Protein backbone atom coordinates (compact mmCIF):
# COMPACT_ATOMS: atom_id res chain seq x y z
CA UNK A 1 0.00 0.00 0.00
CA UNK A 2 1.36 3.44 -0.92
CA UNK A 3 2.47 5.75 1.86
CA UNK A 4 0.03 8.47 2.81
CA UNK A 5 1.05 11.87 1.46
CA UNK A 6 0.87 14.73 3.95
CA UNK A 7 -1.19 17.66 2.71
CA UNK A 8 0.31 21.14 2.83
CA UNK A 9 -1.37 23.60 5.19
CA UNK A 10 -0.57 27.26 4.52
CA UNK A 11 -1.70 29.99 6.93
CA UNK A 12 -1.74 33.74 6.38
CA UNK A 13 0.50 35.54 8.85
CA UNK A 14 0.40 39.28 9.48
CA UNK A 15 3.13 39.31 12.11
CA UNK A 16 5.30 37.29 14.46
CA UNK A 17 2.44 36.29 16.79
CA UNK A 18 0.49 34.79 13.88
CA UNK A 19 3.55 33.00 12.56
CA UNK A 20 4.48 31.40 15.89
CA UNK A 21 0.89 30.25 16.48
CA UNK A 22 0.57 28.82 12.97
CA UNK A 23 3.78 26.83 13.30
CA UNK A 24 2.76 25.57 16.75
CA UNK A 25 -0.58 24.40 15.34
CA UNK A 26 1.05 22.38 12.57
CA UNK A 27 1.14 24.70 9.56
CA UNK A 28 3.68 23.75 6.90
CA UNK A 29 3.98 27.19 5.39
CA UNK A 30 3.06 30.84 5.89
CA UNK A 31 1.88 33.44 3.43
CA UNK A 32 3.18 36.80 4.65
CA UNK A 33 1.00 39.80 3.89
CA UNK A 34 -0.18 43.09 5.32
CA UNK A 35 -3.47 45.00 4.95
CA UNK A 36 -6.14 42.34 4.60
CA UNK A 37 -8.67 45.10 3.92
CA UNK A 38 -7.02 45.13 0.48
CA UNK A 39 -6.90 41.30 0.36
CA UNK A 40 -3.23 41.14 1.26
CA UNK A 41 -0.34 43.39 0.21
CA UNK A 42 3.45 43.19 0.51
CA UNK A 43 4.58 43.41 4.14
CA UNK A 44 7.53 45.55 5.22
CA UNK A 45 10.93 43.90 4.91
CA UNK A 46 11.26 44.29 8.69
CA UNK A 47 8.13 42.18 9.21
CA UNK A 48 9.57 39.43 7.05
CA UNK A 49 12.86 39.55 8.94
CA UNK A 50 11.13 39.34 12.32
CA UNK A 51 9.00 36.37 11.26
CA UNK A 52 11.92 34.61 9.62
CA UNK A 53 13.82 34.86 12.89
CA UNK A 54 10.86 33.53 14.89
CA UNK A 55 9.89 30.41 12.92
CA UNK A 56 11.58 27.81 10.76
CA UNK A 57 8.78 26.77 8.39
CA UNK A 58 8.51 27.98 4.81
CA UNK A 59 7.49 31.60 4.22
CA UNK A 60 5.97 32.91 1.01
CA UNK A 61 6.02 36.71 0.75
CA UNK A 62 3.26 38.52 -1.12
CA UNK A 63 4.38 40.88 -3.89
CA UNK A 64 1.41 43.18 -4.44
CA UNK A 65 1.08 46.93 -3.88
CA UNK A 66 -2.65 47.62 -4.20
CA UNK A 67 -6.07 46.00 -4.12
CA UNK A 68 -7.12 44.26 -7.31
CA UNK A 69 -5.09 42.26 -9.79
CA UNK A 70 -3.60 44.95 -12.03
CA UNK A 71 0.06 45.77 -11.44
CA UNK A 72 -0.53 49.50 -11.86
CA UNK A 73 1.56 52.03 -13.75
CA UNK A 74 5.26 52.09 -14.49
CA UNK A 75 6.14 53.54 -11.08
CA UNK A 76 4.15 50.79 -9.34
CA UNK A 77 5.89 48.10 -11.36
CA UNK A 78 9.30 49.63 -10.63
CA UNK A 79 8.41 49.61 -6.93
CA UNK A 80 7.36 45.94 -7.09
CA UNK A 81 10.64 45.01 -8.76
CA UNK A 82 12.57 47.01 -6.17
CA UNK A 83 10.82 45.41 -3.19
CA UNK A 84 11.30 41.94 -4.70
CA UNK A 85 15.03 42.63 -4.74
CA UNK A 86 14.93 43.95 -1.17
CA UNK A 87 13.10 40.85 0.03
CA UNK A 88 15.62 38.61 -1.68
CA UNK A 89 18.48 40.54 -0.09
CA UNK A 90 16.81 40.06 3.31
CA UNK A 91 16.70 36.29 2.78
CA UNK A 92 13.23 35.70 1.34
CA UNK A 93 13.26 32.73 -1.01
CA UNK A 94 9.57 31.98 -1.70
CA UNK A 95 6.94 34.37 -3.04
CA UNK A 96 3.32 34.94 -4.05
CA UNK A 97 2.39 37.12 -7.02
CA UNK A 98 0.18 37.38 -10.07
CA UNK A 99 -1.15 40.16 -12.26
CA UNK A 100 -3.76 40.41 -14.99
CA UNK A 101 -3.79 42.79 -17.94
CA UNK A 102 -6.77 44.84 -19.08
CA UNK A 103 -8.10 41.86 -21.07
CA UNK A 104 -8.10 39.49 -18.10
CA UNK A 105 -5.06 37.57 -19.27
CA UNK A 106 -1.76 37.22 -17.41
CA UNK A 107 0.35 40.37 -17.43
CA UNK A 108 3.45 38.55 -18.64
CA UNK A 109 5.78 41.55 -18.99
CA UNK A 110 5.24 42.50 -15.35
CA UNK A 111 5.45 38.94 -14.04
CA UNK A 112 8.64 38.31 -16.01
CA UNK A 113 10.26 41.52 -14.72
CA UNK A 114 9.59 40.48 -11.15
CA UNK A 115 10.76 36.92 -11.74
CA UNK A 116 14.07 38.28 -13.02
CA UNK A 117 14.67 39.48 -9.43
CA UNK A 118 13.73 36.13 -7.89
CA UNK A 119 16.47 33.98 -9.41
CA UNK A 120 14.25 30.92 -9.86
CA UNK A 121 12.75 31.02 -6.35
CA UNK A 122 9.53 29.01 -5.96
CA UNK A 123 6.37 31.09 -6.16
CA UNK A 124 2.58 30.85 -6.14
CA UNK A 125 0.32 32.51 -8.69
CA UNK A 126 -2.41 33.79 -6.41
CA UNK A 127 -6.17 34.17 -6.81
CA UNK A 128 -5.84 36.42 -9.84
CA UNK A 129 -6.48 33.14 -11.69
CA UNK A 130 -10.05 33.23 -10.36
CA UNK A 131 -10.57 36.57 -12.14
CA UNK A 132 -8.93 35.54 -15.40
CA UNK A 133 -10.94 35.59 -18.61
CA UNK A 134 -9.63 32.13 -19.55
CA UNK A 135 -8.08 29.98 -16.83
CA UNK A 136 -6.80 27.36 -19.23
CA UNK A 137 -5.09 29.94 -21.43
CA UNK A 138 -3.53 31.62 -18.39
CA UNK A 139 -2.09 28.34 -17.17
CA UNK A 140 -0.60 27.54 -20.56
CA UNK A 141 0.90 31.01 -20.94
CA UNK A 142 2.59 30.72 -17.54
CA UNK A 143 3.64 27.08 -17.96
CA UNK A 144 7.32 27.70 -18.70
CA UNK A 145 7.99 30.45 -16.17
CA UNK A 146 10.76 29.56 -13.69
CA UNK A 147 9.77 28.70 -10.14
CA UNK A 148 5.98 28.54 -10.55
CA UNK A 149 4.90 25.58 -8.42
CA UNK A 150 1.38 26.42 -7.18
CA UNK A 151 -1.88 28.19 -7.96
CA UNK A 152 -3.84 29.61 -5.04
CA UNK A 153 -7.44 29.29 -6.18
CA UNK A 154 -11.02 28.85 -5.04
CA UNK A 155 -12.06 27.82 -8.54
CA UNK A 156 -14.31 30.89 -8.66
CA UNK A 157 -14.11 34.56 -7.66
CA UNK A 158 -17.05 33.82 -5.36
CA UNK A 159 -15.27 31.16 -3.31
CA UNK A 160 -14.88 27.41 -2.97
CA UNK A 161 -18.61 26.64 -2.77
CA UNK A 162 -19.05 27.97 -6.31
CA UNK A 163 -15.65 26.81 -7.52
CA UNK A 164 -15.91 23.12 -6.68
CA UNK A 165 -16.62 21.93 -10.24
CA UNK A 166 -13.62 23.85 -11.58
CA UNK A 167 -11.31 22.63 -8.82
CA UNK A 168 -12.31 19.01 -9.31
CA UNK A 169 -11.97 19.27 -13.10
CA UNK A 170 -8.51 20.85 -12.89
CA UNK A 171 -7.37 18.21 -10.41
CA UNK A 172 -7.91 15.55 -13.09
CA UNK A 173 -5.58 17.38 -15.50
CA UNK A 174 -2.45 17.51 -13.35
CA UNK A 175 -0.27 15.77 -15.95
CA UNK A 176 -1.20 18.18 -18.76
CA UNK A 177 0.97 21.15 -19.77
CA UNK A 178 0.11 24.11 -17.56
CA UNK A 179 -1.53 21.95 -14.89
CA UNK A 180 1.57 20.55 -13.20
CA UNK A 181 1.76 23.27 -10.49
CA UNK A 182 0.04 22.25 -7.30
CA UNK A 183 -3.54 23.37 -6.71
CA UNK A 184 -3.67 25.17 -3.35
CA UNK A 185 -7.30 25.74 -2.40
CA UNK A 186 -8.17 28.93 -0.57
CA UNK A 187 -10.95 31.49 -0.53
CA UNK A 188 -13.99 30.62 1.54
CA UNK A 189 -12.46 27.24 2.39
CA UNK A 190 -14.13 25.34 5.23
CA UNK A 191 -13.30 22.12 7.03
CA UNK A 192 -16.31 20.38 5.49
CA UNK A 193 -14.80 20.96 2.03
CA UNK A 194 -11.68 18.97 2.89
CA UNK A 195 -12.81 15.33 2.44
CA UNK A 196 -14.08 15.85 -1.11
CA UNK A 197 -11.02 17.85 -2.14
CA UNK A 198 -8.62 15.30 -0.67
CA UNK A 199 -10.51 12.48 -2.37
CA UNK A 200 -9.89 14.30 -5.67
CA UNK A 201 -6.15 14.27 -4.98
CA UNK A 202 -5.83 17.93 -3.96
CA UNK A 203 -3.12 18.20 -1.34
CA UNK A 204 -2.64 21.89 -0.47
CA UNK A 205 -4.90 24.16 1.55
CA UNK A 206 -4.72 27.85 2.44
CA UNK A 207 -6.51 29.54 5.34
CA UNK A 208 -6.60 33.10 6.62
CA UNK A 209 -9.71 34.27 8.42
CA UNK A 210 -10.58 30.63 9.17
CA UNK A 211 -7.55 30.50 11.48
CA UNK A 212 -8.74 33.54 13.48
CA UNK A 213 -11.79 32.99 15.70
CA UNK A 214 -11.86 36.73 16.45
CA UNK A 215 -11.74 37.79 12.81
CA UNK A 216 -8.95 39.71 11.11
CA UNK A 217 -8.51 41.95 14.14
CA UNK A 218 -7.55 38.90 16.20
CA UNK A 219 -4.51 36.62 16.00
CA UNK A 220 -4.14 33.15 14.55
CA UNK A 221 -5.27 30.57 17.10
CA UNK A 222 -3.03 27.56 17.70
CA UNK A 223 -5.98 25.29 18.46
CA UNK A 224 -7.77 26.20 15.22
CA UNK A 225 -4.71 25.55 13.08
CA UNK A 226 -4.28 22.24 14.91
CA UNK A 227 -7.88 21.32 14.09
CA UNK A 228 -7.15 21.92 10.40
CA UNK A 229 -3.91 19.95 10.61
CA UNK A 230 -5.71 16.98 12.15
CA UNK A 231 -8.53 17.16 9.60
CA UNK A 232 -6.07 17.14 6.70
CA UNK A 233 -4.05 14.30 8.18
CA UNK A 234 -7.19 12.23 8.72
CA UNK A 235 -8.07 12.24 5.04
CA UNK A 236 -6.49 9.77 2.66
CA UNK A 237 -5.71 11.19 -0.79
CA UNK A 238 -6.91 9.57 -3.96
CA UNK A 239 -4.77 6.78 -5.37
CA UNK A 240 -2.37 7.84 -8.11
N, C-alpha and C positions, 0 to 999 in steps of 0.2 A: 504494500500500500504506500502511495506517495506521501511524503512528509507534508504536514500542514504548513501553508505559507502564511506568515504573519502579515496582517494588513497594516498599512501605514496610517497613522493618525496624526494629522497636522492641526495645530491649534494657533489661532491668531493671538499674538502677544503685542501689547502696547507698551510694556515696560518690564523691568526686572521682576516685579512681583508676579505678573502673569507668567513669565517664562519659567520661574522656579516652580510655581504651582503646576504648570502644564507638564514639566518634566517629572515632577513627583507623582503625578497621576498616571503616567505611562505614555505620554505623547512621544512620538518618534521625531517630530519635526515642528518647528515654529515658522509661522509667517509673520514677519515684523512689519508693522505698519503704524501710522499715526492717523488721527482725524477720521474716525469711523463715520462721522456725519457726512463725509464725502466718499464713503465706501472704501477707505483705506488709501493713504498716501505715503510717500517715502518718509521714513522717520529720520531724525537727526543722526548724524554719524556717531555722536556721543551716546545716543540710546542704543545703537547697535553694539558699540564697544562695551557698554555696561552689561548688556545681556550676554554678549559673548563671554565675558569674564565670569558670569554667574552660572551658566549652564554648559553642558557639553554635548547636547543633541544638535542636530542639524538646524540651521537658521536660513530661511529664505527671505531676502530683503525686497520689499516692494519698491519698484521704480515707477513712480507715477506722481505727477505734480498737481493735478486738479481732477475734480469729479468728471465723470464721463470717460469715454474711451478714445477721444482724439488726443493726439500728442500736443496740440497747440501750435503756436507760431515758431519761427526760427529761434527766438530767444528762449522759448520753453524747451525746445529740443536741445539747444546748446547746454541749458542748465541740467537736463536729464543726463546728457553725456558726461558732463562735469561731475555730477554727484555719483554716477556709476563708477567713475575713476576714483573718487574719494572713498567710496565704500570698499572698492578693491584694495586700495592702499591701506585701509584700516583692518583688512583681513577678511572681509566678506567674500564668500566663494560660492554662494547659491543665491538665485534671484527670482523675482516674479515680475513679469511685464507683459505688455500686449497693447497694441494700438490699432485702431481702425481708421481707414481713410473716409472721405466724404461719401463714398459709394457703399460703405459697409464691408469692404474687403480689408485684408491686412495691410497696414501701412508699412510696407517692406523697407523703404528707405530709412525710416526712423528706427525700426527694429534692428536693421543691419548696422546702423551707426552705433547704437547702444551695444550691440553684441561685440563690436570691434574693441570695446573697452573691457569686455568680460573674459577674453582669452579662453573661450571654450568652457567656461563655468556652466554647470547645470542650471537650468531655469524652467519655470512654469509659465505657459501662456495662460493668463487668467481669464476671468469670465467675460472678457470682450468677445470670446467665441459665441457666447449666448446672444449677442447682439449682431452677429455677423449676418450679412445677406445670404451667404451660402457657406454653411459649415464645412461641407465636403471640399469645396474649392479652397477655403482658408487652410485646411489641414494640408492639402496637397501643395499649396504655395509655400508653406512653412517647413515642409518635410525635410529639406536638406540643410536647414539652419543648424549651426553647431550648438550643442548643449541642450537643445529642447528635449525634455524627457517627461513632461506632464502637461495636461490640460486641466485647469480648474474649471469645472462646469456643473451646472444644474440641469443641463439639457434644454433649458428654456430660460428666457429672461424673467419669467414669473416664478421660478423655483422648481425644486425637485418633483413636487406633486405633478406639475404639468410636463416636466421634462423626462419622466420615466420612459416613455416609448423611445425617445431619442437616445437616452443613455444605454438602454438595453440593446438597441440596434447597433450602436457604435461599438459596444463591447464584443459583438460577434465578428467585428472586422479588424481585430487587433493585429492580424498578420498582413494587412494590406498597406500599401504605401500611404503615408500620412496618418496612419492609425496606430503606429507602433508606440508613440508616447503614452504613458500611463494615464488613464482616466482617473482624476481625483474629484470626487463628487463633493460639492459644497454649494450652499445657497438654499436655505430653507430645509436643510437636511435634518431629519429626526431619527431617533433610535429605531422606530418601527419601520423605517426604510431599509435598514441594514440587511436583514435576512435575504430579501429579494435581490438586492444589489450584489451581495456576496455570492449568492447562488449563480448569478450571471458571470462571475469571475472578476468583478470589480474589486480592487484591493487597496484603494486609497480614499481616505475620507478627511474632510476639512470642516472644522467647526470654529465658530466665533462667538456669536451671542449665545449659542447653545451651551457654551462652557461657563456662562456667567449667570447664575441664578438671579442676580440683582440688576441685570441688564448691562448696557455698555458703560454705565457709570460705576459699575462694580467690578471687582477683579475676577480672574479665572479661579474656579473652585476646584481644588484637588479632587474632592470626592466625585464631582461631576465628570471630570476627565477620566477618572478611574472607572466610572460606570460605562463610559464609551469604550475604554480599553477592554474591559471584560466582555462587553457585547460583541466587539469585533473578534476577539479571540475565541468566543464561543461558536462562531459561525464557520463552517467548513466551506472553502471555496469550491467552485465547480471543477470537475476533473478537466485536465488539459491533455 
